Amino acid sequence: MSKRTRGIPDSFVDWFRGSSPYIHAHRGRTFVIAFGGEAVADENFYLLIHDIALLHGLGIRLVLVHGARPQIEQRLNARGVEMQYINGVRVTDEAALTCVKEAAGAVRVEIEALLSMGLANSPMAGARIRVASGNFVTARPIGVRDGIDYGHTGLVRRIDAAAIEQRLDAGAIALVPPLGYSPTGEVFNLSAADVAASVAIALGADKLISLVESKGVTDARNRVIQSMLPKEVDTLLGGRRRLPEDLVQHLKGALHACRSGVKRSHLIDRRQDGALLKELFTRDGIGTLITAEPYEETRTARIDDVGGLLELLEPLEEKGVLVRRSRELLETEINQFTLMERDGMVIACAALYPYPQESMAELACVVVHPDYRGDDRGDRLLAHMERSAKALGIGQLFILTTQTAHWFRERGFVQGDLKDLPMRKRELYNYRRNSKVFIKTLAG
Ligand SMILES: CC(C)(COP(=O)(O)OP(=O)(O)OC[C@H]1O[C@@H](n2cnc3c(N)ncnc32)[C@H](O)[C@@H]1OP(=O)(O)O)[C@@H](O)C(=O)NCCC(=O)NCCS
């Protein structure tokens, strides 16, 4: 082992390489990140700030929207008063407003201080981050409802997107407190979730990311639900299940954002160290993604997929691109198939036939439905199949093709010979078809 690589595990290299597609994809994008005052009060808040600084360093345009609830409550308690809630909505009287202003100011200073760190040998060394806050949010009072005056509790009326864009264009991180100002010069106490969703919509942000104080949205077995459509969020919010208040607020924000053009809203567990990085730089993430786009997944085929697979394969079999497979054969070999499903429809597939003795596997039937080509699905499927093969201890993939040779060559396959194939495969070779053999040695 050379001196330079001593002590650096291979997993680091794999992890870093694995994150590169996301680094490219996120650069220049705008993300709005919302977190509560709980995150700021946490002794590990600096770790979240380090991760935010890293995102900034990777060229992501960031708007941070913070809450200040515990800080407000602390100040109210010190004065011997309590925040009043009516039907889940807080009432901000004069005394409470003073606490809101103080708390929001203190939180802002705290965040600015942490983002200004630059100690040598710390993750912030050389970061030199500029933070810009301001009167970006115009608010109006909730007003009097059912005879109850909600005082200085307000709603977002308008976001000065141009002013935020200007700060982002200048390379700063924009910091937006849960406060808004009215043209009459008053201050209003707002919900951070409402502010974050409104900012994301006004900016046309690529993502709204809400760091919540729980695991996120979970199913009946307490597993995090990876992806939800807006109508599923509607059902959840309208149902009888009791959810933490901050989760409800952020789900409502995500729903609003999603229906107003923000493509992706993520809800992730703030309490997990590195949650932001795990969500943004790994394929599956750790939280719940709310997106209006149909949900797509890559998975092993099951017996009830045979119909969908036949529909995908038959047109290509007729053209002679693929060897014909009967329904019976597909049924027997169904476990060999991996497919991409989009809203219940099979839109791509590939099959893997391992020859463990030779440490080889045949890759076959790599197909993307014609309506879904041109979006890198073939590449993603190939990468998936390579990972599956590696997990089985396979060192080389081979493919027999008549019309797609160049596609595979451009992806690291090199022309081979019949004699390079496992004996059992050679015996089955169809000389009339005269397919070419291509082989790829899998790295690592
Ligand atoms: C090969 C395939 C899976 C790729 O799907 P995809 O990821 O959605 O990508 P596209 O079809 O948009 O093609 C991606 C690139 O590969 C090229 N390509 C597509 N088919 C090709 C072929 N038969 N030979 C060489 N290059 C090909 C495209 O021109 C495109 O390159 P470009 O953008 O530089 O022009 C898909 O084209 C397909 O299903 N083809 C028919 C089935 C097939 O031949 N499978 C192999 C059988 S073993």
Ligand as a Chemical Component Dictionary entry (heavy atoms), coordinates in Angstrom:
data_LIG
# 
_chem_comp.id                   LIG 
_chem_comp.type                 NON-POLYMER 
_chem_comp.pdbx_formal_charge   0 
_chem_comp.three_letter_code    LIG 
# 
loop_
_chem_comp_atom.comp_id 
_chem_comp_atom.atom_id 
_chem_comp_atom.alt_atom_id 
_chem_comp_atom.type_symbol 
_chem_comp_atom.charge 
_chem_comp_atom.model_Cartn_x 
_chem_comp_atom.model_Cartn_y 
_chem_comp_atom.model_Cartn_z 
_chem_comp_atom.pdbx_ordinal 
LIG C1  C1  C 0 -30.498 0.621  -25.741 1  
LIG C2  C2  C 0 -31.615 1.229  -24.905 2  
LIG C3  C3  C 0 -31.952 0.282  -23.762 3  
LIG C4  C4  C 0 -31.163 2.600  -24.316 4  
LIG O1  O1  O 0 -32.261 3.279  -23.785 5  
LIG P1  P1  P 0 -32.156 4.797  -23.180 6  
LIG O2  O2  O 0 -31.240 4.802  -22.025 7  
LIG O3  O3  O 0 -33.531 5.285  -22.962 8  
LIG O4  O4  O 0 -31.404 5.603  -24.247 9  
LIG P2  P2  P 0 -31.753 6.044  -25.749 10 
LIG O5  O5  O 0 -32.572 5.060  -26.493 11 
LIG O6  O6  O 0 -32.257 7.441  -25.695 12 
LIG O7  O7  O 0 -30.282 6.036  -26.333 13 
LIG C5  C5  C 0 -29.170 6.594  -25.640 14 
LIG C6  C6  C 0 -28.032 6.737  -26.593 15 
LIG O8  O8  O 0 -27.704 5.446  -27.152 16 
LIG C7  C7  C 0 -27.837 5.484  -28.552 17 
LIG N1  N1  N 0 -28.420 4.219  -29.026 18 
LIG C8  C8  C 0 -29.692 3.792  -28.888 19 
LIG N2  N2  N 0 -29.834 2.587  -29.484 20 
LIG C9  C9  C 0 -28.636 2.270  -29.989 21 
LIG C10 C10 C 0 -28.155 1.166  -30.737 22 
LIG N3  N3  N 0 -28.942 0.160  -31.076 23 
LIG N4  N4  N 0 -26.868 1.152  -31.094 24 
LIG C11 C11 C 0 -26.045 2.178  -30.770 25 
LIG N5  N5  N 0 -26.443 3.257  -30.078 26 
LIG C12 C12 C 0 -27.728 3.303  -29.702 27 
LIG C13 C13 C 0 -28.739 6.643  -28.852 28 
LIG O9  O9  O 0 -28.486 7.169  -30.161 29 
LIG C14 C14 C 0 -28.360 7.633  -27.768 30 
LIG O10 O10 O 0 -27.163 8.278  -28.047 31 
LIG P3  P3  P 0 -27.131 9.813  -28.474 32 
LIG O11 O11 O 0 -28.004 10.526 -27.502 33 
LIG O12 O12 O 0 -25.697 10.147 -28.356 34 
LIG O13 O13 O 0 -27.640 9.806  -29.868 35 
LIG C15 C15 C 0 -32.865 1.506  -25.766 36 
LIG O14 O14 O 0 -32.509 2.290  -26.878 37 
LIG C16 C16 C 0 -33.561 0.243  -26.245 38 
LIG O15 O15 O 0 -34.427 -0.281 -25.543 39 
LIG N6  N6  N 0 -33.226 -0.239 -27.451 40 
LIG C17 C17 C 0 -33.836 -1.385 -28.012 41 
LIG C18 C18 C 0 -33.486 -2.662 -27.301 42 
LIG C19 C19 C 0 -32.082 -3.120 -27.507 43 
LIG O16 O16 O 0 -31.506 -2.972 -28.549 44 
LIG N7  N7  N 0 -31.556 -3.748 -26.452 45 
LIG C20 C20 C 0 -30.321 -4.421 -26.450 46 
LIG C21 C21 C 0 -30.599 -5.852 -26.637 47 
LIG S1  S1  S 0 -29.362 -6.839 -25.974 48 
# 
loop_
_chem_comp_bond.comp_id 
_chem_comp_bond.atom_id_1 
_chem_comp_bond.atom_id_2 
_chem_comp_bond.value_order 
_chem_comp_bond.pdbx_ordinal 
LIG C1  C2  SING 1  
LIG C2  C3  SING 2  
LIG C2  C4  SING 3  
LIG C2  C15 SING 4  
LIG C4  O1  SING 5  
LIG O1  P1  SING 6  
LIG P1  O2  DOUB 7  
LIG P1  O3  SING 8  
LIG P1  O4  SING 9  
LIG O4  P2  SING 10 
LIG P2  O5  DOUB 11 
LIG P2  O6  SING 12 
LIG P2  O7  SING 13 
LIG O7  C5  SING 14 
LIG C5  C6  SING 15 
LIG C6  O8  SING 16 
LIG C6  C14 SING 17 
LIG O8  C7  SING 18 
LIG C7  N1  SING 19 
LIG C7  C13 SING 20 
LIG N1  C8  SING 21 
LIG N1  C12 SING 22 
LIG C8  N2  DOUB 23 
LIG N2  C9  SING 24 
LIG C9  C10 SING 25 
LIG C9  C12 DOUB 26 
LIG C10 N3  SING 27 
LIG C10 N4  DOUB 28 
LIG N4  C11 SING 29 
LIG C11 N5  DOUB 30 
LIG N5  C12 SING 31 
LIG C13 O9  SING 32 
LIG C13 C14 SING 33 
LIG C14 O10 SING 34 
LIG O10 P3  SING 35 
LIG P3  O11 DOUB 36 
LIG P3  O12 SING 37 
LIG P3  O13 SING 38 
LIG C15 O14 SING 39 
LIG C15 C16 SING 40 
LIG C16 O15 DOUB 41 
LIG C16 N6  SING 42 
LIG N6  C17 SING 43 
LIG C17 C18 SING 44 
LIG C18 C19 SING 45 
LIG C19 O16 DOUB 46 
LIG C19 N7  SING 47 
LIG N7  C20 SING 48 
LIG C20 C21 SING 49 
LIG C21 S1  SING 50 
# 
